[in-house]
Amino acid sequence: MSWQDDISALLPPGLAWQEPVDTLAYRRDTSIIAPGRPDLVVRPLDAPTVGRVLAAASRLQVPVYTRGAGSMYAGGVNPHAGGLVLDLGGLDRILDIDTVKGVVVLEPGVTFGALLAALEPFGQTIGIVPSTGAAATVGGAVSAHALGTGSPRFQSMGDQVAGLEVALADGSFIRTGSAAAHEAGFFHRYAIGPDLTGLFIGADGTLGVVTKIALWLHPLPAHRETGCLGFADYPSAAAFLGELQRKALLDNVWYGAGYDAIAVRGRLLGADPGLDPASLPRFVLGMDYGGEADAVARDRARIEALAAHYGGQPQPRFDEVYFHHLRRDELYWYSYAGYFAKSRCAMVMASLPTDTLPAFLDQAQRWRERHPQFTWASATVLCRRGLHGAVLTFYDEQSQWADVQQVVAGCTGELMAIGCVPYKSGKLWAAEVSKLTEYQRTLARIKTALDPVGVLAPGNLGL
Amino acid sequence: MTDPGFVRLRAYEHALYHCATCNYCVSASWPERGIDGVCATLRGHSPAASYSGKGYLATARALLEGEALDLASVAERAFACTTCGNCEAVCPIGMPPAAVLKALRAELADRNSAPGGAIAIRDAVLSRQNPWNAPAVQGTDWSLGLVPHPRPNLWLLPGCAAAHRQPAEARAAAQLLGVIGYDVAWSTEPTCCGAPLSALGFVDAAGTQHAALATGTPPLPRAVLGAECLAELRAAGRPATAVLELLHAALHDGRLEAAARGDSPPPAVVAVLDGCHWSKPHHGLADLDAPRLLRDILTRLGVQVAQAPAAPRYAVCCGAAGGMAQLHPASAARMAGAHLAGLDQVGALALISASPLCAGHLSVHAGGRFPVYGICEFIAAHFAVAGPEQ
């Protein structure tokens, strides 16, 4: 019997696939990272089966790449070493909505869309929802450390996790946070000793496979509205954003997105061709406010007053022609469809200190000038602290595949050089992560302890 | 016929390299847009992504890139799709996975690689004018006792789904059109428009049916019951009108009056199954807005429509179409069962559809436990009707 047959026998019939036609759709994610070729795809329906599959994979020394929806941008699910793809889409149950403890416990294959639909009757929601949320799985977002709507209030996905259940490479399970004491269940992340939860967030499946997730619940905002602020230059915008964060004015802001000069011109001149380009702001911040109506009105007034100190002015026209459409009838559909509407899009995501915004946008402009064969864009997302920046490279996959891989690979190092930090690392940032010597050495030690055979997602995070 | 270049797939080459693999066609749930799941095949047949829109795009691209895939395996996946088009409706960037699937089926059919079950359907349509291999003569049983008008101004094409699976719907349609004031006639020879063949990728055979229909039908305005038939005729450049449209217009302008029958009162609350061919843009009938027409008709009849969990445009398929019911009957039964199970939850006492194919399929699986009606059949069963001359 082959190892594929050995592992397939652990699954119920019809949930393991070896034929090439069945593995095609599991070769890659949305990124420009080259596809891999899995030898086997399995779709367990429960956590114990995940444990048995991992134990067998370790015994047989078969690489394991865990996958949710596969909608990430960094190649973390691409099975470069072949082996096994563990499709967690079948673990899709919401196990407990506990409005007393303020926690929802779910399996990793639950999509954000399904979770939000289930929480809505309780008047509850969760903190972070990525822009691919209709199909993206919560497990994928935890493993890759996603961001999205909610970042101004809640920073990122990892900050919203109250605890995890994780299958380790030997097939054993651990629970983190308060749930490590099984009778207590999930209600406190930092209950016992060091934060083991954090070990698995953003680990891209290299240290274990998340089989249960507890997220904090938050009340659904009673009122939402959008508004935009324009700034004459990037330094003024960065100074304003930093002050906004320091003054803690973001409790009623669910999303904040920054648009550079080219995006601002494109949107405004597209709507009103007669406008004088010189009169347009070079940076616009779109804000999606959410909360009690009076609190939103109060905070919005404070934010606009603060912006005025930095020359910022309300931009109702930008809101009217563009920004408010992004969330017209959706809570989480901000960007994804727009990015991929006309072509494929390579995305390099980074975290950056707020005062690095001008350098980040200038760098994006330099790439635009240096590689005119591509269309470029940048996007920034406001967080509670710092920013997330994305460099977007629009390309034709049929004719520019090799070129875009080479160009984008060069971007990561240049972003590090101006103070950016890898975000959603996967394989896209692996080379840069490997250069962080002490960090990488410690990570490798942890990896050896938890996955001694090295079967979990080889290649991710440079491991 | 051989086609080493996969020219039918090559027509979609740009899309195959554009797909962002976002997984919406696999598992989207988007409450604000009324999306509550996507793919009936993944739910009712196999959860492997090779059976999804994304899988079909990946398969088509691999074939174009020369990857040596086993065509029998490809065919098993490609012919396990209901062709509902929900994957296409939910795609956030407008990819055409349902159209690619049809092209993939056609490529396989061209290479004699279609499954035996699909070939049997093709042969049944060509010889017996229906995909169920029922005796051809049964295709006109619905009209027994009805007399076609000798000088008709409207030609009724009930379609083989109504003729064979919902004969009461075909019969009620002919009668209602007469009440409205049309001089209706129909073919006394069973005729299939070719829609089941197009759905399975037998393009040439479908063309044969188109030609036969053209020569066997007088040059009159045509009224069609089945959405599949209407879509097929439109695609073949032969315009026709939906019976649903005619009913809606007649109720609206007073040419048809309907009063609830005391001896057979209508159920107070019904559920509606729109039928993917009526409701999803991929099939080319979205301009009719059939879901609205059907609800308008029911509202005018004084019947309350229960709230469905998903918007018509994104409703998950009942398993009737695309050859699923014949090629994978157990899977199609699971899909039907999933629909029927949800009806109790919305308080419906009957299910109404403007699609004879869907209504016929669900009737079989409801097993008499839950009434399933075509819209004409529903009116005939529960309403006294009068037209301009009564």
Boltz contact constraints between the chains, C-beta under 6 A:
constraints:
  - contact:
      token1: [A, 17]
      token2: [B, 48]
      max_distance: 6.0
  - contact:
      token1: [A, 19]
      token2: [B, 73]
      max_distance: 6.0
  - contact:
      token1: [A, 20]
      token2: [B, 69]
      max_distance: 6.0
  - contact:
      token1: [A, 21]
      token2: [B, 50]
      max_distance: 6.0
  - contact:
      token1: [A, 21]
      token2: [B, 59]
      max_distance: 6.0
  - contact:
      token1: [A, 21]
      token2: [B, 69]
      max_distance: 6.0
  - contact:
      token1: [A, 21]
      token2: [B, 73]
      max_distance: 6.0
  - contact:
      token1: [A, 21]
      token2: [B, 74]
      max_distance: 6.0
  - contact:
      token1: [A, 22]
      token2: [B, 48]
      max_distance: 6.0
  - contact:
      token1: [A, 22]
      token2: [B, 50]
      max_distance: 6.0
  - contact:
      token1: [A, 24]
      token2: [B, 58]
      max_distance: 6.0
  - contact:
      token1: [A, 24]
      token2: [B, 59]
      max_distance: 6.0
  - contact:
      token1: [A, 24]
      token2: [B, 62]
      max_distance: 6.0
  - contact:
      token1: [A, 25]
      token2: [B, 49]
      max_distance: 6.0
  - contact:
      token1: [A, 25]
      token2: [B, 54]
      max_distance: 6.0
  - contact:
      token1: [A, 25]
      token2: [B, 55]
      max_distance: 6.0
  - contact:
      token1: [A, 25]
      token2: [B, 58]
      max_distance: 6.0
  - contact:
      token1: [A, 30]
      token2: [B, 20]
      max_distance: 6.0
  - contact:
      token1: [A, 30]
      token2: [B, 21]
      max_distance: 6.0
  - contact:
      token1: [A, 43]
      token2: [B, 47]
      max_distance: 6.0
  - contact:
      token1: [A, 69]
      token2: [B, 23]
      max_distance: 6.0
  - contact:
      token1: [A, 70]
      token2: [B, 23]
      max_distance: 6.0
  - contact:
      token1: [A, 71]
      token2: [B, 22]
      max_distance: 6.0
  - contact:
      token1: [A, 71]
      token2: [B, 23]
      max_distance: 6.0
  - contact:
      token1: [A, 111]
      token2: [B, 27]
      max_distance: 6.0
  - contact:
      token1: [A, 111]
      token2: [B, 29]
      max_distance: 6.0
  - contact:
      token1: [A, 113]
      token2: [B, 29]
      max_distance: 6.0
  - contact:
      token1: [A, 113]
      token2: [B, 30]
      max_distance: 6.0
  - contact:
      token1: [A, 114]
      token2: [B, 29]
      max_distance: 6.0
  - contact:
      token1: [A, 117]
      token2: [B, 31]
      max_distance: 6.0
  - contact:
      token1: [A, 132]
      token2: [B, 22]
      max_distance: 6.0
  - contact:
      token1: [A, 134]
      token2: [B, 28]
      max_distance: 6.0
  - contact:
      token1: [A, 134]
      token2: [B, 30]
      max_distance: 6.0
  - contact:
      token1: [A, 135]
      token2: [B, 22]
      max_distance: 6.0
  - contact:
      token1: [A, 135]
      token2: [B, 23]
      max_distance: 6.0
  - contact:
      token1: [A, 135]
      token2: [B, 24]
      max_distance: 6.0
  - contact:
      token1: [A, 135]
      token2: [B, 27]
      max_distance: 6.0
  - contact:
      token1: [A, 135]
      token2: [B, 28]
      max_distance: 6.0
  - contact:
      token1: [A, 329]
      token2: [B, 32]
      max_distance: 6.0
  - contact:
      token1: [A, 330]
      token2: [B, 32]
      max_distance: 6.0
  - contact:
      token1: [A, 337]
      token2: [B, 92]
      max_distance: 6.0
  - contact:
      token1: [A, 337]
      token2: [B, 93]
      max_distance: 6.0
  - contact:
      token1: [A, 340]
      token2: [B, 20]
      max_distance: 6.0
  - contact:
      token1: [A, 340]
      token2: [B, 93]
      max_distance: 6.0
  - contact:
      token1: [A, 341]
      token2: [B, 93]
      max_distance: 6.0
  - contact:
      token1: [A, 397]
      token2: [B, 17]
      max_distance: 6.0
  - contact:
      token1: [A, 398]
      token2: [B, 17]
      max_distance: 6.0
